[in-house]
C-alpha cells in the first residue's frame, strides 16, 4: 500500500466526517501480559513454583521458616512422581528376569518383589533444610529434657526416642547395637594403650633372661 495514494471513505449523509488517526509504530510490542498469563497457568499445571518465574526475585537459602510453601509442594510432587516410577521399574525387571528364565513367577512374588527398594538422589535443597530444622528442634527438646533430668524420672528413654526423636523400633534396636559395639571397641583400644603391669615386658619374657625353675648354675 503506497503512502501517496488517496483513499475515499463513504459516510452517511448529514453525519460527521470520517476521522483518520495515525497509529504510532510499535507501541504495543512490549505488552506481553497475555503471554505471561498463559505461562503462569502452564507452570501452575506442572506444579512448578511461580516464584521461579520472577526474574527480579532472588534465590533464598535461608531457614525453613523462610521457605516458600510452593517449594515444599513442588518437592512433594517430585517425590510422588518418583514413587510412581517404582512400579514401572518393577514390571520391567520382572519381565526381564522371567523371560530370561532366571527366576519364576513364584520366586518374584514370594521374595524378590518385597526386597527390592529404589533410592533416588535427593536434590531438593528445600526439603533437606526443612528436615534439618525439624531435627534441630527435636534435639533441642531432647537436650532440654536431659538437662532438667526429666528422662528417667518422668519419661523413659524409649518414650523419648519414639515420641521426641521419632525413631522406629528397628532404628532403636540398631542404634543400641551400634552403641554397644563402639563401647567395646573403645575399651579394647584403651586396654591396648595401657602399659604392662608388674614390669613385665610386652613379649611376655622374664626380665632376668630365664624362666622360673631354670638352674641358675649355668650362669655362674
Secondary structure, DSSP 8 states (H G I E B T S, - for coil): --TT--------TTS---------TTSSTT--HHHHHHHHHHHHHTT--GGGG-TT-------GGGS-HHHHHHHHHHHHHHHHHHHHHHHHHHHHHHHTTSS-HHHIIIIIHHH---------HHHHHHHHHHHHHHHHHHHHHHHTT-BTTTB-HHHIIIIIS---HHHHHHHHHHHHHHHHHHHHHHHHHS--GGG--TT---TTSS-TT--GGGG-
